[in-house]
Amino acid sequence: MVRYIFKRILMMIPVVLGISFIIFFTMNLTPGDAAISLAGDSATPETIEAIREELGLNGPLVVRYMRYLWNVLHGNFGNSYNNGQPVVTEIMARFPYTFRLAVFSTLFACLLGIPIGIISAVKQYSVLDTSMVGLALVLTSLPGFFIGLLLILVFSVYLGLLPMIGMSTLAEHIMPCMAAGTGTFASMVRMTRSTMLEVIRQDYVRTARAKGVPERKVIFKHSLKNALLPVVTAIGLQLGMAMGGSIAIEQLFSIPGLGQLTVTAIRQKDIPVAMACIMMTAIMISLANLIVDILYYFIDPRLKAQFAKRKKAAT
């Protein structure tokens, strides 16, 4: 298992390098010049050239990319073109907000969506099943920022129960996490329901019922583990994507997270900040996929048997 995890971590290296290559060249080849933006429209060509020299924007593109990689390998992500602050400082100041938003919104979606999906599958075609499927379809079609606006209108404007902006106190976490997790909640309900329906129709589940195994045991011991495999995959993907920053939600609730920072950096062509934000997102998605693979080992007994055979063959 340790060897497998180490191998997956090594596979992350070419992924991050490839993403850094694409983003660096894309940012440098798009129209616009960071030196002109910083100097202003009335700056002289000499001033612009001096700024370009100071920022290291002169020289061949490949050489600049290799210099950037060399600095990153030594822990230096550079300084922001706009304020001169170290990129790592800006990332670390904003990452906790995005991390909390991603984790809590995913927890909200899973803690509600998975049980409701299981109940809907067990009670197929009941009133509860029909209403939950209909609700999931409606919520899937609504964007997160619209849900956020409705929450603000109801709980902040009309009822005055929750704060409208920020994400510092516990109360300030409720609406952003609900808005960001609503789409994931709907997906969890639909996916859990469909996978559970597929599993409970399998022959081994019918055999367990024919033997007189209690229904609760049939559902939670024999069916749930196999049904959770695609659900865990979806959770990992949603969590990884959320780590990149829910831009609309952060903008709506005035949350100073990575999403806002990434958009601002790309708009202002602040290459060091944009590179660091996107690479951080790529790393978070890769780590989420790694966690999913590890969870597979504990959920799926077939993987345990496969690793046991390899270990036995190696000895």
C-alpha positions in Angstrom: 0.0 0.0 0.0 2.8 2.4 0.9 4.5 1.6 -2.5 1.2 2.3 -4.3 0.8 5.7 -2.5 4.4 6.6 -3.3 3.9 5.8 -6.9 0.8 7.9 -7.1 2.7 10.8 -5.5 5.4 10.5 -8.1 2.8 10.6 -10.9 1.7 14.0 -9.6 5.0 15.5 -10.6 4.6 15.4 -14.4 1.0 16.5 -14.0 2.0 19.7 -12.1 4.9 20.3 -14.5 2.6 20.0 -17.5 0.1 22.4 -16.0 2.8 24.9 -15.1 4.2 24.7 -18.7 0.7 25.3 -20.2 -0.2 28.1 -17.9 3.1 29.9 -18.1 3.2 30.0 -21.9 -0.5 30.9 -22.1 -0.2 33.8 -19.7 2.9 35.1 -21.5 1.4 34.7 -25.0 -1.9 36.4 -24.3 -2.3 40.1 -25.2 -1.2 42.7 -22.7 1.9 43.6 -20.8 2.3 43.6 -17.1 5.0 46.3 -17.3 2.7 48.7 -19.2 -0.1 48.0 -16.7 2.2 48.9 -13.8 3.8 51.9 -15.4 0.6 53.4 -16.7 -0.4 54.8 -20.1 1.7 57.9 -19.7 4.9 56.1 -19.0 7.9 56.5 -21.3 9.4 53.6 -23.2 12.5 53.8 -21.0 10.4 53.4 -17.8 8.5 50.5 -19.3 11.7 48.8 -20.3 13.2 49.3 -16.8 10.1 47.7 -15.2 10.4 44.8 -17.6 14.0 44.3 -16.7 13.2 44.5 -13.0 10.4 41.9 -13.3 12.5 39.6 -15.4 10.2 39.8 -18.4 13.1 40.2 -20.9 14.7 37.3 -22.5 13.4 34.2 -24.4 10.2 32.6 -23.1 11.8 29.2 -22.6 14.7 30.7 -20.5 12.2 32.5 -18.3 10.2 29.4 -17.8 13.3 27.4 -16.8 14.3 30.2 -14.4 10.8 30.1 -12.9 11.0 26.3 -12.4 14.4 26.6 -10.8 13.2 29.3 -8.4 10.1 27.2 -7.5 12.3 24.1 -6.8 14.1 26.3 -4.3 10.9 27.4 -2.6 10.8 30.8 -4.3 7.5 31.5 -6.1 8.4 35.1 -6.8 6.7 38.3 -5.8 3.4 39.8 -7.0 3.8 42.3 -9.9 1.1 44.5 -8.3 2.1 44.9 -4.7 5.6 43.3 -4.5 4.5 40.9 -1.8 5.8 37.3 -1.8 3.4 35.0 -3.6 3.5 32.4 -0.9 2.3 35.0 1.6 -0.7 35.9 -0.4 -1.6 32.3 -1.1 -1.3 31.3 2.6 -3.4 34.3 3.6 -6.3 33.3 1.3 -6.1 29.5 1.2 -7.7 28.9 4.6 -10.9 30.5 3.5 -11.1 28.4 0.3 -10.2 25.3 2.2 -12.9 25.8 4.8 -15.5 26.6 2.1 -14.6 23.5 0.1 -14.4 21.1 3.0 -17.6 22.3 4.8 -19.7 22.5 1.7 -18.6 19.0 0.7 -19.4 17.7 4.2 -22.8 19.4 4.0 -23.5 17.8 0.7 -22.4 14.3 1.7 -24.0 14.2 5.2 -27.4 15.0 3.7 -27.1 13.7 0.1 -25.9 10.2 0.8 -28.5 9.2 3.4 -31.3 10.7 1.3 -30.0 8.8 -1.7 -30.0 5.5 0.2 -33.5 6.1 1.5 -34.8 7.0 -1.9 -33.3 3.8 -3.4 -34.8 1.6 -0.6 -38.2 3.4 -0.9 -38.2 3.5 -4.7 -41.3 5.1 -6.3 -42.6 6.3 -2.9 -43.6 9.9 -2.2 -40.3 10.6 -0.5 -38.4 9.2 -3.4 -40.3 11.2 -6.0 -40.0 14.4 -4.1 -36.3 14.0 -3.4 -35.5 13.2 -7.0 -37.5 16.2 -8.2 -35.8 18.4 -5.7 -32.4 17.1 -6.8 -33.2 17.8 -10.4 -34.3 21.4 -9.6 -31.2 22.1 -7.5 -28.9 20.6 -10.1 -30.2 23.2 -12.7 -29.7 26.2 -10.3 -26.3 27.8 -10.2 -24.6 28.3 -6.8 -24.7 32.0 -6.9 -28.5 32.0 -7.4 -28.9 29.7 -4.4 -26.7 32.1 -2.5 -28.8 35.1 -3.4 -32.0 33.3 -2.3 -30.3 32.4 1.1 -29.2 36.1 1.6 -32.7 37.3 0.7 -34.4 34.9 3.1 -32.0 34.5 6.1 -30.3 37.9 6.0 -32.7 40.5 4.6 -36.1 39.1 5.7 -35.4 37.1 8.8 -32.1 38.7 9.9 -30.8 35.5 11.3 -27.4 35.1 9.5 -24.7 37.6 8.5 -24.6 38.6 4.8 -20.9 38.7 4.1 -17.6 37.3 5.5 -16.5 33.9 6.6 -14.9 34.3 10.0 -17.5 33.2 12.6 -19.5 30.0 12.6 -22.7 31.8 11.6 -20.9 33.3 8.6 -20.0 29.8 7.3 -23.6 28.6 7.0 -24.9 30.3 3.9 -21.7 30.2 1.8 -21.3 26.5 2.5 -24.9 25.8 1.7 -24.7 27.8 -1.5 -21.5 26.1 -2.6 -22.6 22.6 -1.6 -26.2 22.6 -3.0 -25.1 21.4 -6.4 -22.9 18.7 -4.9 -25.8 17.7 -2.6 -28.1 17.2 -5.6 -25.4 15.1 -7.4 -24.9 13.0 -4.3 -28.6 12.2 -4.0 -28.9 11.2 -7.6 -25.7 9.2 -7.8 -26.2 7.4 -4.5 -29.8 6.5 -5.5 -28.8 5.1 -8.9 -25.8 3.1 -7.6 -27.9 1.7 -4.7 -30.6 0.7 -7.0 -28.1 -1.1 -9.2 -26.5 -2.9 -6.3 -29.6 -4.0 -4.5 -30.8 -5.8 -7.7 -27.6 -8.0 -7.8 -27.9 -11.7 -7.2 -25.8 -11.8 -4.0 -28.2 -9.3 -2.4 -31.2 -11.4 -3.4 -29.4 -14.4 -2.0 -28.8 -12.6 1.3 -32.5 -11.7 1.5 -33.5 -15.3 0.7 -31.3 -16.5 3.6 -33.3 -14.4 6.0 -30.6 -11.7 6.6 -32.2 -8.6 8.2 -32.9 -5.8 5.7 -30.8 -3.3 7.6 -27.8 -5.7 7.3 -28.5 -6.3 3.7 -28.5 -2.6 3.0 -25.6 -1.4 5.1 -23.3 -4.4 5.0 -23.8 -6.1 1.7 -25.0 -3.2 -0.6 -23.6 0.1 0.7 -19.9 -0.6 0.3 -20.2 -1.5 -3.4 -22.6 1.4 -4.0 -20.2 3.9 -2.4 -17.4 3.4 -4.9 -18.6 5.8 -7.6 -19.9 8.1 -5.0 -16.5 8.4 -3.4 -15.0 9.2 -6.8 -17.5 12.0 -7.3 -16.8 13.4 -3.8 -13.1 13.5 -4.5 -13.6 15.3 -7.8 -16.0 17.8 -6.3 -13.7 18.4 -3.3 -10.7 18.9 -5.6 -12.5 21.3 -7.8 -13.8 23.3 -4.8 -10.3 23.7 -3.6 -9.6 25.8 -6.6 -12.0 28.4 -5.2 -15.7 28.9 -5.8 -15.3 32.2 -7.6 -19.0 33.2 -7.7 -19.6 32.2 -4.1 -16.5 34.0 -2.9 -17.5 37.1 -4.8 -21.1 37.0 -3.6 -20.3 36.7 0.1 -17.1 38.8 0.0 -14.8 35.9 0.9 -11.1 36.7 0.3 -10.3 33.2 -1.1 -8.2 31.7 -3.9 -10.9 32.1 -6.4 -11.0 35.9 -6.3 -7.2 36.0 -6.2 -6.9 33.8 -9.3 -9.3 35.9 -11.3 -7.7 39.2 -10.3 -4.2 37.9 -11.1 -5.2 36.6 -14.5 -7.1 39.9 -15.3 -4.0 42.0 -14.3 -1.6 39.5 -15.8 0.2 39.0 -12.5 1.9 35.9 -13.7 3.6 34.7 -10.5 0.3 34.9 -8.5 -1.7 33.3 -11.3 0.8 30.5 -11.7 0.9 29.8 -8.0 -2.9 29.8 -7.6 -3.5 27.4 -10.6 -0.6 25.1 -9.5 -2.1 25.0 -6.0 -5.5 24.0 -7.5 -3.8 21.2 -9.5 -2.0 19.9 -6.5 -5.3 19.9 -4.4 -7.1 18.0 -7.2 -4.3 15.5 -7.4 -4.3 15.0 -3.6 -8.1 14.6 -3.6 -7.7 11.8 -6.2 -5.0 10.2 -4.1 -7.3 10.2 -1.0 -10.0 8.6 -3.2 -7.7 5.9 -4.2 -6.7 5.2 -0.6 -10.4 5.1 0.4 -10.9 2.5 -2.4 -8.5 0.2 -0.6 -10.6 0.3 2.6 -14.0 0.2 0.9 -13.4 -2.4 -1.8 -12.3 -5.8 -0.5 -11.2 -6.8 -4.0 -8.4 -4.3 -3.9 -7.2 -5.7 -0.5 -7.1 -9.1 -2.0 -5.2 -7.8 -5.0 -2.6 -6.1 -2.8 -2.3 -9.2 -0.6 -1.6 -11.4 -3.7 1.1 -9.0 -4.9 2.7 -8.9 -1.5 2.6 -12.7 -1.2 4.1 -13.0 -4.7 6.9 -10.6 -3.9 7.9 -12.6 -0.8 
